[in-house]
Amino acid sequence: MSYAKIIGSGGYLPPRVVSNDELAAELATRQIETSDTWITERTGIRQRHIAEPGVTTSQLATEAARRALDDAGVNAEELDLIILATSTPDYIFPSTACLVQAKLGNKGAAAFDVQAVCSGFVYALATADAFIRAGRAKTALVIGAEVFSGILDWNDRSTCVLFGDGAGAVVLRAAEEPGILDAQLNADGSQMKILHAAGNVVGGQVTGDPFLRMDGQAVFKMAVTSLANSAQSVCERAGVALDEIDWFVPHQANVRIINFLGRKLGLAEEKVVVTVDKHANTSAASVPLALDAARRDGRIQPGQLVLMQGVGGGFTWGSVLARM
Ligand SMILES: CC(C)(COP(=O)(O)OP(=O)(O)OC[C@H]1O[C@@H](n2cnc3c(N)ncnc32)[C@H](O)[C@@H]1OP(=O)(O)O)[C@@H](O)C(=O)NCCC(=O)NCCS
């Protein structure tokens, strides 16, 4: 039986950085009031990266993928599986994974998108792990990538200050030793209304509301309860005590959710990777971007145990426990 081991990671953020002050000044020109103080106190976000008009998810994803492949020392031709998590695909079809495959110069790998909003990367990683464990793939590229700025209502201050654009990726390879120890994915579709973008294309026209809408307090409550339970159950199944975890890499939506979870799980603050201050919420890209940041600055070391968690629209949530 094979395990899936993370052998490389990469991240890419579009170069334009928008601070809270800049965003507040821009919104003020449309009589929308917000402030750096409100955003920082409620969310921990200080800035976000925003893609220039016309920049697509596949472009950000390809940059992150190249960096992950470089880091892993793997050529794109060696990949036999590409899974890309996004809610902001370039097209209705083909999948953004196929567009990235072509840009990387790979032919023949299975390539498809996963749609689980902010849980997307964790869903994609668990799926790639299952392919590798079953012997159906040997070398997989898993990407989370978003241009969320395109689905934000910039007149809705309760959502537009929270998100940013970016992409993160990992390369997995079949190995004799773990690797990914266990994963758990969950969803509750009856809660779809607390976080959704309920638009659709009919007869070539957008119908419904294509912008992200959210009941922030409902999402906050659902996120902390579901993630705490998910962490406990994935660790129990893997036979790992919570205090054995070296690094906690949660979805980066709000530092208050992250701190609350860290405390609830009894994880010391120094073990928690936080990038939400610099990246804001990049949805499916947030976990791989945070993982990559902590690998590259030397915090996450080979052999260490990492708990990754995603949560978001659907409602969806999930955990992946990995030995690096
Ligand atoms: C969105 C969130 C930051 C809002 O914080 P909150 O403490 O719940 O704030 P509320 O929604 O109760 O709003 C409080 C007040 O701030 C106002 N407000 C909302 N957005 C604001 C902004 N950007 N700037 C200034 N004021 C704002 C509201 O209008 C409200 O004003 P009122 O009291 O006069 O009605 C918080 O609910 C949250 O983080 N939820 C989770 C969201 C999330 O993580 N989503 C992604 C999951 S993948």
The ligand as an SDF file (V2000), in Angstrom:
LIG
                    3D

 48 50  0  0  0  0  0  0  0  0999 V2000
  -17.8820   39.0530    8.9160 C   0  0  0  0  0  0  0  0  0  0  0  0
  -17.4680   39.3200   10.3580 C   0  0  0  0  0  0  0  0  0  0  0  0
  -16.0330   39.8260   10.3880 C   0  0  0  0  0  0  0  0  0  0  0  0
  -18.3810   40.3850   10.9260 C   0  0  0  0  0  0  0  0  0  0  0  0
  -18.0420   40.6160   12.2770 O   0  0  0  0  0  0  0  0  0  0  0  0
  -19.1970   40.7110   13.3500 P   0  0  0  0  0  0  0  0  0  0  0  0
  -18.5330   41.0040   14.6180 O   0  0  0  0  0  0  0  0  0  0  0  0
  -20.0050   39.4560   13.2460 O   0  0  0  0  0  0  0  0  0  0  0  0
  -19.9610   41.9730   12.8480 O   0  0  0  0  0  0  0  0  0  0  0  0
  -21.5210   42.1340   12.4840 P   0  0  0  0  0  0  0  0  0  0  0  0
  -21.8160   41.3930   11.2170 O   0  0  0  0  0  0  0  0  0  0  0  0
  -22.3160   41.8160   13.7040 O   0  0  0  0  0  0  0  0  0  0  0  0
  -21.5810   43.6750   12.2090 O   0  0  0  0  0  0  0  0  0  0  0  0
  -21.3180   44.5890   13.2320 C   0  0  0  0  0  0  0  0  0  0  0  0
  -21.4770   45.9900   12.6770 C   0  0  0  0  0  0  0  0  0  0  0  0
  -20.3730   46.2570   11.7990 O   0  0  0  0  0  0  0  0  0  0  0  0
  -20.8640   46.7510   10.5590 C   0  0  0  0  0  0  0  0  0  0  0  0
  -19.9280   46.3890    9.5030 N   0  0  0  0  0  0  0  0  0  0  0  0
  -19.9520   45.2890    8.6940 C   0  0  0  0  0  0  0  0  0  0  0  0
  -18.9150   45.3210    7.8650 N   0  0  0  0  0  0  0  0  0  0  0  0
  -18.2210   46.4460    8.1420 C   0  0  0  0  0  0  0  0  0  0  0  0
  -17.0500   47.0190    7.6120 C   0  0  0  0  0  0  0  0  0  0  0  0
  -16.3320   46.4460    6.6240 N   0  0  0  0  0  0  0  0  0  0  0  0
  -16.6170   48.1880    8.1390 N   0  0  0  0  0  0  0  0  0  0  0  0
  -17.2900   48.7950    9.1330 C   0  0  0  0  0  0  0  0  0  0  0  0
  -18.4070   48.2990    9.6620 N   0  0  0  0  0  0  0  0  0  0  0  0
  -18.8680   47.1350    9.1780 C   0  0  0  0  0  0  0  0  0  0  0  0
  -22.2250   46.1250   10.4020 C   0  0  0  0  0  0  0  0  0  0  0  0
  -23.0230   46.8790    9.5240 O   0  0  0  0  0  0  0  0  0  0  0  0
  -22.7430   46.1810   11.8280 C   0  0  0  0  0  0  0  0  0  0  0  0
  -23.1980   47.4740   12.0890 O   0  0  0  0  0  0  0  0  0  0  0  0
  -24.5090   47.7210   12.9950 P   0  0  0  0  0  0  0  0  0  0  0  0
  -24.1220   47.1820   14.3540 O   0  0  0  0  0  0  0  0  0  0  0  0
  -24.6620   49.1850   12.9600 O   0  0  0  0  0  0  0  0  0  0  0  0
  -25.6050   46.9430   12.3460 O   0  0  0  0  0  0  0  0  0  0  0  0
  -17.5860   38.0300   11.2110 C   0  0  0  0  0  0  0  0  0  0  0  0
  -18.9410   37.6820   11.3850 O   0  0  0  0  0  0  0  0  0  0  0  0
  -16.8660   36.8850   10.6000 C   0  0  0  0  0  0  0  0  0  0  0  0
  -15.6600   36.8970   10.4700 O   0  0  0  0  0  0  0  0  0  0  0  0
  -17.5800   35.8040   10.2130 N   0  0  0  0  0  0  0  0  0  0  0  0
  -16.9720   34.7010    9.5550 C   0  0  0  0  0  0  0  0  0  0  0  0
  -16.7680   35.0550    8.1260 C   0  0  0  0  0  0  0  0  0  0  0  0
  -15.8690   34.1100    7.4130 C   0  0  0  0  0  0  0  0  0  0  0  0
  -14.9130   33.6720    7.9630 O   0  0  0  0  0  0  0  0  0  0  0  0
  -16.2170   33.8430    6.1670 N   0  0  0  0  0  0  0  0  0  0  0  0
  -15.4800   33.0300    5.3170 C   0  0  0  0  0  0  0  0  0  0  0  0
  -15.6160   31.6170    5.7080 C   0  0  0  0  0  0  0  0  0  0  0  0
  -14.8940   30.6250    4.5150 S   0  0  0  0  0  0  0  0  0  0  0  0
  1  2  1  0
  2  3  1  0
  2  4  1  0
  2 36  1  0
  4  5  1  0
  5  6  1  0
  6  7  2  0
  6  8  1  0
  6  9  1  0
  9 10  1  0
 10 11  2  0
 10 12  1  0
 10 13  1  0
 13 14  1  0
 14 15  1  0
 15 16  1  0
 15 30  1  0
 16 17  1  0
 17 18  1  0
 17 28  1  0
 18 19  1  0
 18 27  1  0
 19 20  2  0
 20 21  1  0
 21 22  1  0
 21 27  2  0
 22 23  1  0
 22 24  2  0
 24 25  1  0
 25 26  2  0
 26 27  1  0
 28 29  1  0
 28 30  1  0
 30 31  1  0
 31 32  1  0
 32 33  2  0
 32 34  1  0
 32 35  1  0
 36 37  1  0
 36 38  1  0
 38 39  2  0
 38 40  1  0
 40 41  1  0
 41 42  1  0
 42 43  1  0
 43 44  2  0
 43 45  1  0
 45 46  1  0
 46 47  1  0
 47 48  1  0
M  END
$$$$
